[in-house]
């Protein structure tokens, strides 16, 4: 079986793109997990009239 230079280049391009996407996903997950609701930083308004359970922002 003979491997073409174009096929090798395509595989290398796909590997590079995969690494970039992995990095992006890790960054996004980190951002989401740090402050999912914004309450920790005070960015989200306090909902004092709402029940403590059973709602989602």
Residue pairs with C-beta under 8 A, 6 or more apart in sequence:
35 41
35 43
37 44
37 57
38 44
38 57
39 46
44 57
47 55
